[in-house]
């Protein structure tokens, strides 16, 4: 009892227990079932009733989760898929989520616009290697003979990364990471070289296509620029159902080219800046006005929309807008497919592409896709299960070897518990920082476990070696700890120095490994190692 009291009243042990409890709270294990909403498509049935894509900075367990559809309890993705397969177009379904109740109509194509996945059981953000998705490495096509300064080059990469994120957000994609990768640390004069884009979930072919385009949007009248894409000329873009989507006044119809394909038109409203509106008024004031065959007055010249220097649409200008400073403009276009359903899907896809370009503006340079890495969610899930299984076996083997080495069970138990605590602390800190748990990070956890075990063995060996000498108990123990922690801190310093270059090497793909290793080693030498030393001191008295 006296040993237990001494153990749990020691400051180092109290600190360890408090930090471990805080780490568990940060990890926030959840055992409720359901499917979490990954994204909500614009102008879909779910979007029109108020469901929205989660914010990018929300913790995984706080994302909106579907728990029931009609009277069917939804526990996993299979329950959701089976329920949706049983519904026919025109039916109304009740969706109960952690944030409310929605009544959604099933459209003709049966897709209500939701992308879902099994509800996260904790706040650990899984990387693409585990959850599945797409990783794209991009490089702006800056001409080699371009004489831009280092500061201008940094600005190009930062603006490009920001615009890419804006574009992808238009698609409702919030589980994404866009970052600039330097060729070496900034303190060593590193310069931006690549842009990494990671998108969680299934493969997004249309997004990859969008990433590879410069996205230069231009509206012209009589070959004069009226406005460009971006915040300078466009102050607002409508993305709600009342002012964007398939044009209700121009129904889908069969093309007259004999192909038998169907064409559907989309439209959405935008608001121009005062400067762009004045530019529109100045150009249109010099254009003649005529009356068409329907008796409607219009201008003789159209307003033309270009995307990456390709004409996407040409619209007539109402006569009432001649010389008028109008800040409200309607953008339109079309999509083509074999039938109305396919044409509608193509039209909405093109609308989102144009909206994304108008929001972000054109990129400073066209992007070149250096590498694309697609990861299957199934492969990642199996990998995680295998890691947990092999890791458990490894811990048991370590425990057995330590028992064979010291023949004292009282030494084995603290070592194993310390390893478990270190893993909890590391995962808790990962949750707090919002870091991603991928294969590289898991490798860092394994390194942390290995170095932790090594440090503990060093302490035990030093204590037992000095206890065999003819010195007092207190001086023996203090001398042992001094020798042990000299070795531990020396090894810690070497690890940190070795990990720093990995933060930038390998196009930044080893960053998770470096960060996890540094965090694990730091928490070990500051929290778990001192607590373990006190445990051994008490147990070996």
PyMOL commands that set and color helices and strands:
alter all, ss='L'
color gray80, all
select helices_A, chain A and resi 2-8+11-27+45-48+60-62+77-85+128-131+150-170+186-188+205-211+274-284+319-321+340-360+377-406+409-433+439-467+473-503+506-508+511-539
alter helices_A, ss='H'
color red, helices_A
select strands_A, chain A and resi 35-40+65-69+72-73+92-97+100-105+114-118+125-126+133-140+176-182+192-200+217-221+224-228+234-237+244-246+253-254+262-272+289-291+297-299+303-307+310-315+328-337+367-375+436-437
alter strands_A, ss='S'
color yellow, strands_A
deselect
rebuild
show_as cartoon
